[in-house]
């Protein structure tokens, strides 16, 4: 039976080649946009590459302080004291890293001034994130302990500063401090990895940062396995309750959360920093809703096209119903035909989406963008294709399956 459905669908598609081509074009364009967006969201929420351990690490960034009378609040990035005193001793964590958020610095080199983005990070930062080392080495715990003025730069900054010459061993001046370049890494776009320069934390001009509860840091907490993350989050919540503000008369409660990549994005976009719930469910629901609405517009056009195509087959439907075909059988056949057409469009759409992503990666429109069509994106693409096929095929199929055989045959005449 299913083989007959496939053969019938093929003959129907070949009967009106222009109509089939228009349908395919509509399907392909819609699915290309949806799959490119899906690939970008997948890369943001569940990244690979440099943040390949993202399923094992959490990040703590904003610290929020509330006044005793609950009339004032202060939100800022973490201070180093919270990381050093409260987060590093956590028992369920394998590694804890302290890294600053990016800041714009002036780099002086051979009489030129170049503005670049800089972070200061400890040695654990390089163990949690999987940077691609192109030359030299990364900074180490020994560099942190001895306060060496060494720096790691990314590939594009090495070209800006030194052209084709080897950057390792060269000296640069950053905001009045001289650093020796010890390593060059590949450019990265991910939020925790994005920067041009990385120096040890101990190269700060002063040591005041050590006693600050709020400052310019993010903490990365690496668990031994993904299963450890809920326990780490619970520990962080308990530790946050024990933090005392520097001025306890002004500030009463201090709190912060350990978030996954998805939670961190949700909390900074639509979430409430006062609540444990990051708003990730709302974010995913909103994204899904927007994509569904986007699919509905071309699906409605396909409904009209499919209705016109099926009307041409009223005699066939009438004959089949006259010989005992049920409405359910006709609906199934017509939906199968539409889903098969959408699957063909989905395969073409996947190839086109891959081409669009390759073009975006090499065009430079989004610097350092590296997004691949992984297995998860392929599964999402298949799901989108099936949903699109059902949305655009169910209504015409149901409507035509209910035609009276006599009227259908008369309509054909």
N, C-alpha and C positions, 0 to 999 in steps of 0.2 A: 504493500500500500504506500509506504513512504517513498519507495522508488518511483512509483507512479506520480506522486506529488512533485518530486524533483524533476521528472521528465516534463510534466505539464508546465511547471514554472519556467523551465528553460525555453520551451516553445512559446510561452506567453511573452517572455522578455524579448525573444528574437523577432516576434511578430511586429512589434513597434519599437524599432531600434532607437529612434530619436527620443521617444517618450522615456525609454529605459535610461538613455544617456542623461536626460534632464534630471530624472530621479536620482541617478547615481551622483551627479554633480552636486545636487542639493545635500545629499547624505554626506558626501566626502567633505565638503566645505564645513558643514556643521561639526562633524566628528574631528576634523583637524584642529579646529579652534578648541574644542572641549579637551582633546587629548594633550595638546600643548599646554593648556592651563593645568590639566591634571598632573602632567609630568613636572611642571614647575612647583605645584603645591606639594607633591610627593617629595621633591628634592628639598623643599623648605621644612616640612614637618618631620620627615624621616630620611635625613640625608645620608649619603654614602661618601666615599673618598676621605677627605681630611677629617670629617666628622663621622666616620664609619662606626665609631663606638657610641654613637648617640643613643642607641637603645640601652646603653649601660651607664650613661652619665646624666646628671641633673645639674642645673645651674641656679645659683642664688645671686640675684642682682639687686633688686630694689630693697632697701630697708626703710621701714615706715615707723615714725615715732608719733605718738599721740600725747597731747598735754593731759595733765591730771584732771582738768575740768572738761575734757573731751571737746573743746572748742577749736583747738588748733591741731594741725597735722603737718608733718614734714616727710617728704619722700625724696630719696636720693640713692645713688649707687652705694654699695657696701663700703665700709671702711676696713682697712687691713686688720684692725684689732678683732673684729668679729670673726674673720677667717682664721686668724692665728690662734685666738684664745678659745673660740667656741666650736668652729667647724673642723679644724684639723684633728682634734682629739676624738672625733666620732668613731665608734667602734665598728660600725657596719660599712665603713667606706674604705676602699682600697687605696685611693689617691685623692688628695685635695690640692687643687691648684688655685693660686691667686693671680689674676691678670687684670690689668687696667682696661677701661674702655679706650677707644681710639681718641687721640688728640692730634691736632694739626701742629706740626713743628717746622721750623726753618732749618734746612740743612745747607751748610756752607761747605763748598768743595771746589777747589781750584778757581776761586774768584766768582763762583756762581752761587745763587741762592735758589733752592728748590723747596717748595712746600710739599711735605709728605705726611702720611698718617703714621703715628707711632703708638706702640703699646709697651708696657713693662710687664714682664711675666717671670714666674719662677720656673725651675727646671721641670716640675711635674706637668706644666702646660704642654711641653713637647712630648710627654709620655701619654697624655690623654688624647691629644689630637695627632692625627697621622699625616703630618706634612711630608711632602716630597722634597728631600734634600738634594739640591743640584750641585753644590760645591761646598767644601769646608765641613763645618760641624755646627751643631746646635749648642746653645748655652747649657751649662751643667750646674749641678748643685754646688760644685766647687767654685764656679763663677759667682754664684749667689753669696756663698759664705765669705769669700774674699773681696766682694764688691768690685770685681773687675769691670772695667769700662769696655765691654765687648758688645757687639751688636750683630743681629741677623737681619738681612734685608731680603725682600722678594725679588723675583727675576726682573720685573719691569723697572723697579727702582735701580737695580744694578745697571741696566742699560742706560737709564737717564743720567746716572752719576758718572759712570765709567765707560760707556760705549761698549765696545767689544772686548775691552781689557778685562782681565781677571779681577774680580772685586775683592776676593779673599786676601786679607793682609793689608788692605788699604785703610786709610784713616779718614774719618769724616767728622765734622763739627756739627752737633745737633743742639741748637738753642744754647750755645756757649760751652757745651761739654764735648770733649773729644772721645770718640769711640773707634775701636779697631773692628773692622768687619771680619767676622770669623765664619760666616756661613751665608749661603744663598738658597732660598727655598722657592718653590713654584708658587705663582700667584693663586690666591684663593678668594672666593666670593662669600663663603659662609660667614654668618655674623660673628661667631666666636673666633674665626680664623682670619678675618679680613684685617689687613694692616699692610704697611710698607716696611716698617722697622719694628724690631723687638729687642729690648735691652733688659738686663736683669733688674728686678725690683730694687735691689740695693744700690742702684745708680741714681736714685732720687737725690736732688740737691740737699735735702735735709731729712732727718729721721722722724719728723712730726707725724708722718703718715701711720706710724706704728701704733699710735694711741688713739686713732680716729675711729669712731663707730660708723660714721658716714664719710664717704670720700669719692673715689672713682674706680672702684674695683668690682669685678665679677668673680664669683667662686664657682669652679667646676668640680663636681663630686663624682668620682668614678666608682661604681659598684663592681663587685666580682662577677655578677651576672645580672641580667635584666630582672630576675626575681627579687634582687636585693633592693630595688628602687623604692617600693612602698615602705619598707622598713627604714630606709634612709630618710624619706620624707617625714615619717613619724618622729624620728630622732631630731630632725631639724626643727620641727614644731615645738618639741619639748625644750630644746636648747634655747630657742627664741624667747621662751617665757622666762628664762633665767638671766637674760641680758639686762643689765642696768645701764640707764642712760648716763652720760657724763654729767648732766645736770638734772638729778632726780627731782628737784623741786619744780623744774619747768616741764620735764617730760616724764610721763608715767609709763606707758606701755611701749615696748619695742617689739616689732614682729617682722618676719620675712618668711618666704616660702622657697622650697626646693622644687623647681619646675623642669619638666621634660621640654623638648624643643617645641612641641605643639602647645603645651601649657604656657610656656614663656611668650610665644607669639600671641596667644589668646589673651593673656593677662595684660600685655602692653597695648593691645588694640581695643578689645571690647570688654575685657574682664574688670572686676572690681579688686583693686589692690588690698582692700580691707578684708577680703574673704578668702577662705581656703580654696573654694572652687574657682578655678582660673577662667572659666567660661569657655573651655575647649569644646564642650558639647554644643553650645550655642554657635560657636564659630563654624564647626563642621556642618551643623544644620543650615546655617546661613549660606555657606558655600554650596551645599547640595541643592538648596532651594533656588539659588540664582542659576545654577547649571540646569536645573529642571525647567525653569522658566525659559532659559535660552533655548533649550531643546523643543519646548512647546511651540515656538513660533514657526520654525521650519516644518515641524510635525503637522501643524494645521494645514500648511500648504500642501504637504504630501497627502493628507487626508482627502483634500479636494482632487488632487491628481489621481489618487488611487480609486476614488469614487467614480471618476470619469472612465478610468481603465476598466473597472469592474462592470460598469453599465454596458460597455461594449460586449460583455460576455453574458448578457442577460439570457440569451437563448440557451447557452451552455448550462447556466444555473437552473433555468426552467426545466430542461431535459433531465438533469440530474435529480432534481426534486421530484419530477414526475415518476422516475424510476426508483424512488424510495430513499434518496439521500437525505439525511437529517440535517437540521440547521447547524448542529454541533460539528458535523463532518465538513460542511461547507465553510464554516468559520475557521476551523483548523486548517483547511487547505489554503484559504486566502491569506491567513496570517502567516503560514509557513512560507508562502511565496514572497510576502513582504519582508519577512525576517531574512530570507535568503538574499534578497536584493540588498538589504541593509548590511548583511555580513560581507557581501562582495564590496560594498562601499566602505565597510570598516577596514578590510584588508588594505584597500587602496589608501584609506585615510591614515592608517598606521604608518605606511611607507612615506606618505606626504608629511605627516607630523614629524617623523624622524628627520626628513630633509629640512623641515623648518627649524628644528632644534639645532641641527648641524650648521645651518646658515646663521642662526642667531649666535652660536658659539664662535664662529669665525668672523662675524661682521663687526664685532666690537661695540655693538649697540648697548650690550650689558657687559661691562668689563669683567673678565675672569669667569664668565658663566660656563659651567660644565654640567650639563643635564643629559642623562642618558635614558633611553626607553627600557627600563628594567622590567622584570617579570611582573611586578605589582602593577605597573602602568599598563602593560599588555592586558592583564586581567580586568583592570578598570575600563580599558578600551572595549573589550569584549562585552562587559556589562552595559556600558553606554550604548553599544550597537544594538544589543538585544532590547533594551528599554526603548530606544528610538524606534526600532522595528515594531514593537508592540503598541507604542503610542500612536504611530501613524497608520497602523493596520487594523486595529481592533474595531474601531467605529465603522469604517466602510465594510469590513467583513460581516459584522453583525447586522448592519442595515441591509445588505444585499442578500444575506442568508434568509431573511424573513420575507423575501418577495414571494408572492403567490405564483405557482407554476404557470397558471393560465395567463396572468398578466405579464409575466416575464416573457413567455413565448409570443404573446401579442405585441409586446414592445419591440421584440426583435424583428417582427414583420413590418 
